């Protein structure tokens, strides 16, 4: 007869307790907690009543202990956490920003050829997307001094 077994949680070889049938976990606290958690999960998965009771219990707890109050108290008591989070958030915000390069949609408007009577098109590209390139029209005249 086999007098030892291997614990399914920690993997140690242990002696069977003759009072327990089909023993799979040793008597350590961590292994017993793992066994209990597995049993509870299995029971909740099979029983809709158990699941609804757990949901109601969790809802009652959340109503009594709102998350935003917990977070507010935590921030008040941990100023170093708040400062570190602000610095990290600034970095995250910078990495999310895209570099806005000027974008010209109507590229044919930049032609160096005069439209009529020596009128050229020209405009200042700042930042963002330029859609209407015909907005700035200029007439250039050359003066020759002799």
C-alpha positions in Angstrom: 0.0 0.0 0.0 1.2 3.5 -0.9 1.9 5.6 2.2 3.0 8.8 0.5 1.6 11.2 -2.1 2.8 14.3 -4.0 1.0 17.6 -3.0 -0.6 19.1 -6.1 0.2 22.7 -4.9 3.7 22.6 -3.6 5.0 19.4 -5.1 6.4 18.0 -1.8 6.1 14.3 -1.0 4.0 13.8 2.1 2.6 10.9 4.1 -1.1 10.0 3.7 -3.5 10.8 6.6 -5.5 7.6 7.0 -8.6 9.6 7.9 -8.7 11.5 4.5 -9.8 9.7 1.3 -8.1 10.7 -1.9 -5.7 13.2 -0.3 -4.1 15.5 -2.9 -2.9 18.4 -0.8 -0.5 18.5 2.2 -1.5 20.2 5.5 0.5 23.4 5.1 -1.6 26.6 5.2 -0.7 27.7 1.7 -1.7 24.4 0.2 -5.0 24.2 2.2 -5.8 27.8 0.9 -5.1 26.7 -2.7 -7.4 23.6 -2.2 -10.2 25.8 -0.7 -9.9 28.4 -3.5 -10.1 25.7 -6.1 -13.2 24.1 -4.5 -14.9 27.5 -4.2 -14.2 28.3 -7.9 -15.5 24.9 -9.0 -18.6 25.3 -6.8 -19.3 28.9 -8.2 -18.8 27.7 -11.8 -21.4 24.9 -11.3 -24.0 26.7 -9.2 -25.8 29.9 -10.4 -27.1 30.4 -6.9 -23.6 30.5 -5.4 -22.6 32.9 -8.1 -25.5 35.3 -7.5 -24.8 35.2 -3.7 -21.2 36.1 -4.3 -22.2 39.0 -6.7 -24.6 40.4 -4.1 -22.0 40.2 -1.3 -19.5 42.0 -3.5 -22.0 44.7 -4.5 -22.8 45.3 -0.8 -19.1 45.6 0.0 -18.5 48.0 -2.9 -21.5 50.2 -1.9 -20.0 50.5 1.6 -16.4 50.9 0.4 -16.4 53.1 -2.7 -13.2 52.9 -4.8 -12.8 56.6 -5.3 -12.7 57.2 -1.5 -10.1 54.5 -1.1 -7.9 56.0 -3.9 -8.4 59.5 -2.4 -7.2 58.3 1.1 -4.3 56.4 -0.5 -3.1 59.5 -2.4 -3.4 61.7 0.8 -1.3 59.3 2.8 1.3 58.5 0.0 2.6 61.8 -1.4 5.7 60.2 -2.9 3.4 57.9 -5.0 1.4 60.9 -6.2 4.6 62.7 -7.3 6.0 59.6 -9.1 2.8 59.0 -10.9 2.6 62.6 -12.1 6.1 62.4 -13.5 5.4 59.0 -15.2 2.1 60.4 -16.6 3.9 63.3 -18.2 6.2 60.8 -20.0 3.2 58.7 -21.1 1.5 61.8 -22.4 4.6 62.8 -24.4 4.9 59.4 -26.0 1.2 59.5 -27.1 1.5 62.9 -28.8 2.3 62.7 -32.5 4.6 65.2 -34.1 2.3 67.4 -36.2 4.2 68.0 -39.5 2.6 70.5 -41.9 0.6 68.6 -44.5 -0.3 70.2 -47.8 -3.2 68.6 -49.6 -3.2 70.5 -52.9 0.3 70.3 -53.9 -0.4 71.7 -57.4 -1.0 75.1 -55.9 2.7 75.5 -55.2 3.6 75.7 -58.8 6.2 78.3 -59.6 4.4 79.2 -62.8 2.4 82.4 -62.7 -1.4 82.0 -62.8 -2.1 85.1 -64.9 -0.6 88.5 -65.1 2.4 87.6 -62.9 0.3 86.4 -59.9 1.9 83.6 -57.9 0.4 81.6 -55.1 2.2 81.5 -51.8 1.4 81.0 -48.2 3.0 80.4 -44.8 3.0 76.9 -43.5 2.6 76.9 -39.8 1.4 73.6 -38.3 -1.4 71.3 -39.0 -3.1 70.5 -42.2 -3.5 73.0 -45.0 -6.5 72.3 -47.2 -7.2 75.6 -49.0 -3.9 76.6 -50.5 -5.5 79.3 -52.7 -6.2 81.5 -49.6 -3.1 83.6 -50.1 -2.5 85.1 -53.5 0.2 87.6 -54.1 1.3 89.6 -57.1 5.0 90.2 -57.6 6.4 92.9 -59.7 9.9 93.4 -60.7 11.4 96.9 -61.0 14.4 97.5 -63.0 16.5 100.5 -62.2 18.7 101.7 -65.0 
